[in-house]
Amino acid sequence: MDALLFARAAREEKDAMLENYLGATDTMAGEQIAKLKAAGVSDELLREVFDSVLTDCFYNILLGIDGQMPIGSLGERGYRLMAPDSTIISNATGTLAEAAYEAFYGEGEGEG
Protein backbone atom coordinates (compact mmCIF):
# COMPACT_ATOMS: atom_id res chain seq x y z
CA MET A 1 0.00 0.00 0.00
CA ASP A 2 1.24 3.48 -0.79
CA ALA A 3 -0.05 7.03 -0.23
CA LEU A 4 -2.14 7.08 -3.42
CA LEU A 5 -3.82 3.78 -2.63
CA PHE A 6 -4.57 5.03 0.89
CA ALA A 7 -5.98 8.32 -0.43
CA ARG A 8 -8.07 6.48 -3.01
CA ALA A 9 -9.45 4.23 -0.25
CA ALA A 10 -10.40 7.37 1.70
CA ARG A 11 -12.14 8.67 -1.44
CA GLU A 12 -14.03 5.37 -1.77
CA GLU A 13 -15.15 5.66 1.86
CA LYS A 14 -16.32 9.24 1.26
CA ASP A 15 -18.29 8.13 -1.79
CA ALA A 16 -19.86 5.24 0.14
CA MET A 17 -20.83 7.56 3.00
CA LEU A 18 -22.40 9.98 0.52
CA GLU A 19 -24.54 7.22 -1.00
CA ASN A 20 -25.46 5.96 2.46
CA TYR A 21 -26.52 9.39 3.68
CA LEU A 22 -28.59 10.09 0.58
CA GLY A 23 -30.12 6.63 0.38
CA ALA A 24 -30.89 5.81 3.99
CA THR A 25 -34.12 6.80 5.65
CA ASP A 26 -33.66 4.87 8.88
CA THR A 27 -30.85 7.03 10.25
CA MET A 28 -30.87 10.44 11.88
CA ALA A 29 -29.20 11.93 8.80
CA GLY A 30 -31.70 10.14 6.56
CA GLU A 31 -34.60 11.59 8.52
CA GLN A 32 -33.12 15.09 8.28
CA ILE A 33 -32.55 14.70 4.56
CA ALA A 34 -36.16 13.56 4.13
CA LYS A 35 -37.26 16.78 5.89
CA LEU A 36 -35.12 18.85 3.52
CA LYS A 37 -36.61 17.07 0.52
CA ALA A 38 -40.12 17.64 1.89
CA ALA A 39 -39.24 21.33 2.19
CA GLY A 40 -38.41 21.38 -1.52
CA VAL A 41 -34.63 20.94 -1.59
CA SER A 42 -33.69 19.05 -4.74
CA ASP A 43 -31.82 15.75 -4.74
CA GLU A 44 -29.15 17.36 -6.90
CA LEU A 45 -28.53 20.19 -4.45
CA LEU A 46 -28.43 17.79 -1.50
CA ARG A 47 -25.90 15.62 -3.34
CA GLU A 48 -23.75 18.64 -4.16
CA VAL A 49 -23.78 19.93 -0.58
CA PHE A 50 -23.06 16.57 1.05
CA ASP A 51 -20.39 15.71 -1.51
CA SER A 52 -18.66 19.03 -0.93
CA VAL A 53 -18.77 18.73 2.86
CA LEU A 54 -17.54 15.14 2.91
CA THR A 55 -14.80 15.88 0.37
CA ASP A 56 -13.55 18.81 2.46
CA CYS A 57 -13.65 16.67 5.60
CA PHE A 58 -11.73 13.69 4.23
CA TYR A 59 -9.26 15.79 2.23
CA ASN A 60 -8.45 18.03 5.19
CA ILE A 61 -7.89 15.07 7.51
CA LEU A 62 -5.47 13.54 4.99
CA LEU A 63 -3.64 16.86 4.70
CA GLY A 64 -3.52 17.05 8.50
CA ILE A 65 -2.00 13.58 8.77
CA ASP A 66 0.69 14.67 6.31
CA GLY A 67 1.42 17.82 8.31
CA GLN A 68 0.09 20.19 5.68
CA MET A 69 -2.62 21.72 7.88
CA PRO A 70 -3.75 21.55 11.51
CA ILE A 71 -6.10 18.93 12.86
CA GLY A 72 -8.22 20.72 15.44
CA SER A 73 -6.22 22.17 18.31
CA LEU A 74 -3.19 19.96 17.59
CA GLY A 75 -1.73 22.46 15.19
CA GLU A 76 0.25 21.62 12.10
CA ARG A 77 2.34 18.53 12.70
CA GLY A 78 3.12 15.53 10.60
CA TYR A 79 2.30 11.97 11.53
CA ARG A 80 3.99 8.81 10.45
CA LEU A 81 1.44 6.44 8.97
CA MET A 82 2.52 2.94 7.99
CA ALA A 83 0.74 0.12 6.17
CA PRO A 84 0.64 -3.33 7.79
CA ASP A 85 3.58 -4.34 5.54
CA SER A 86 5.61 -1.41 7.01
CA THR A 87 5.36 0.66 3.83
CA ILE A 88 5.31 4.33 4.81
CA ILE A 89 2.09 5.99 3.69
CA SER A 90 2.86 9.35 5.27
CA ASN A 91 5.80 10.86 7.10
CA ALA A 92 5.16 14.60 6.66
CA THR A 93 6.88 14.87 3.28
CA GLY A 94 3.83 15.96 1.31
CA THR A 95 3.40 12.58 -0.39
CA LEU A 96 0.01 11.91 1.21
CA ALA A 97 -1.13 15.48 0.54
CA GLU A 98 -0.28 15.05 -3.15
CA ALA A 99 -2.02 11.68 -3.27
CA ALA A 100 -5.08 13.15 -1.54
CA TYR A 101 -5.27 15.92 -4.11
CA GLU A 102 -5.07 13.38 -6.91
CA ALA A 103 -7.73 11.13 -5.33
CA PHE A 104 -10.19 13.91 -4.55
CA TYR A 105 -9.56 16.60 -7.18
CA GLY A 106 -7.31 15.12 -9.83
CA GLU A 107 -7.97 12.99 -12.85
CA GLY A 108 -10.85 10.63 -12.29
CA GLU A 109 -12.33 12.88 -9.56
CA GLY A 110 -15.76 12.81 -11.19
CA GLU A 111 -15.87 9.00 -11.23
CA GLY A 112 -17.09 8.62 -7.67
C-alpha positions in Angstrom: 0.0 0.0 0.0 1.2 3.5 -0.8 0.0 7.0 -0.2 -2.1 7.1 -3.4 -3.8 3.8 -2.6 -4.6 5.0 0.9 -6.0 8.3 -0.4 -8.1 6.5 -3.0 -9.5 4.2 -0.3 -10.4 7.4 1.7 -12.1 8.7 -1.4 -14.0 5.4 -1.8 -15.2 5.7 1.9 -16.3 9.2 1.3 -18.3 8.1 -1.8 -19.9 5.2 0.1 -20.8 7.6 3.0 -22.4 10.0 0.5 -24.5 7.2 -1.0 -25.5 6.0 2.5 -26.5 9.4 3.7 -28.6 10.1 0.6 -30.1 6.6 0.4 -30.9 5.8 4.0 -34.1 6.8 5.7 -33.7 4.9 8.9 -30.8 7.0 10.3 -30.9 10.4 11.9 -29.2 11.9 8.8 -31.7 10.1 6.6 -34.6 11.6 8.5 -33.1 15.1 8.3 -32.5 14.7 4.6 -36.2 13.6 4.1 -37.3 16.8 5.9 -35.1 18.8 3.5 -36.6 17.1 0.5 -40.1 17.6 1.9 -39.2 21.3 2.2 -38.4 21.4 -1.5 -34.6 20.9 -1.6 -33.7 19.0 -4.7 -31.8 15.7 -4.7 -29.2 17.4 -6.9 -28.5 20.2 -4.4 -28.4 17.8 -1.5 -25.9 15.6 -3.3 -23.7 18.6 -4.2 -23.8 19.9 -0.6 -23.1 16.6 1.0 -20.4 15.7 -1.5 -18.7 19.0 -0.9 -18.8 18.7 2.9 -17.5 15.1 2.9 -14.8 15.9 0.4 -13.5 18.8 2.5 -13.6 16.7 5.6 -11.7 13.7 4.2 -9.3 15.8 2.2 -8.4 18.0 5.2 -7.9 15.1 7.5 -5.5 13.5 5.0 -3.6 16.9 4.7 -3.5 17.0 8.5 -2.0 13.6 8.8 0.7 14.7 6.3 1.4 17.8 8.3 0.1 20.2 5.7 -2.6 21.7 7.9 -3.7 21.5 11.5 -6.1 18.9 12.9 -8.2 20.7 15.4 -6.2 22.2 18.3 -3.2 20.0 17.6 -1.7 22.5 15.2 0.3 21.6 12.1 2.3 18.5 12.7 3.1 15.5 10.6 2.3 12.0 11.5 4.0 8.8 10.4 1.4 6.4 9.0 2.5 2.9 8.0 0.7 0.1 6.2 0.6 -3.3 7.8 3.6 -4.3 5.5 5.6 -1.4 7.0 5.4 0.7 3.8 5.3 4.3 4.8 2.1 6.0 3.7 2.9 9.4 5.3 5.8 10.9 7.1 5.2 14.6 6.7 6.9 14.9 3.3 3.8 16.0 1.3 3.4 12.6 -0.4 0.0 11.9 1.2 -1.1 15.5 0.5 -0.3 15.1 -3.2 -2.0 11.7 -3.3 -5.1 13.1 -1.5 -5.3 15.9 -4.1 -5.1 13.4 -6.9 -7.7 11.1 -5.3 -10.2 13.9 -4.6 -9.6 16.6 -7.2 -7.3 15.1 -9.8 -8.0 13.0 -12.8 -10.9 10.6 -12.3 -12.3 12.9 -9.6 -15.8 12.8 -11.2 -15.9 9.0 -11.2 -17.1 8.6 -7.7 
